Amino acid sequence: MVRKVPGAAAEFESLVQVLELVEDPPIEDLEPVQNQAHPKDLLILVAAARSEAKCPNLRVLDPGQAVQAIRAALVRIDDA
């Protein structure tokens, strides 16, 4: 990544330091909220809620979406 976007190495390191990986919630935790989101999104949403994330601009992403968002942000930083 540093070779592709050399100006964003420091920002990437800062981002990695604040990320928190959380475990998947038990299936029974999904049942009370099953009608509140698409079934494929429930696991991610319940995990985020259980982690008690305190972020006003929280975006819940699956791993592939997260990688794409990080890459796009790093390219914007490098272009600035």
N, C-alpha and C positions, 0 to 999 in steps of 0.2 A: 504494500500500500504506500509506503514512504516513497518508493520510486515513482509511482503513478501520480501521487499528489504530495510532493515534498514539503510544500508550505503548510500542510495541515497536520503534521506529525504531533505537535504540541496539543492542538485542539482535540485530536483523536485520543491521546493519552488522558486528557482531562475527562473526556466522555467515558472512557472505559472505567475510570476510577469511580464514577457515580452510578454506574449500572448495577442493578441488583437482580440476580437470578433467583427465582422462587420455584418451589416444587409445585407440581400439578395438585390441585385440590382433589379430595376424594369424590367419587361419583355422586355420593348422596348429597354433597354440597351444591350440585348442579340442579337437582330436582326443584327446589323452591323458586328458581329463576328461569326455568326452562322456556317460558313464554316471553321473556324480556329481550331476547336476542336470537340471532340465527344459531341453530344448534352447534355448528362448527366453531362459533365464536365463544360459546359459554365457558369452556375450560380456561381460555385466556382471560376473559372478563372476571370470572370468579377468582382466579389466581391473583389478578391485579388488586381486586377489592380486598382479599384476605391479607395482602402484603401491607395494607393501609398506606399506600403511596400518597404522599402529600405533595401534589404537583398540580397547579391550576391548569397547565396545558398538557396534561397526561394524554398520551396517545397509546393505545394498546395495539401492539403489532405482533403478528406471528414472526418467527425467526427470519424468514425470507424477506418480509416487508421491512423488518428492522435493518437488515443488511443493506437493502436498497436505499432506505432513508439515510443511513449513515454515509454511504458512498456519495449520495447526492449532496448532503451537507458538506462533506469534505471537499468536493469539487468546487462548491460555491465559495468556501473559505479560501481555497488555493487561487481562485480567479480574482479574489478581492485585492 
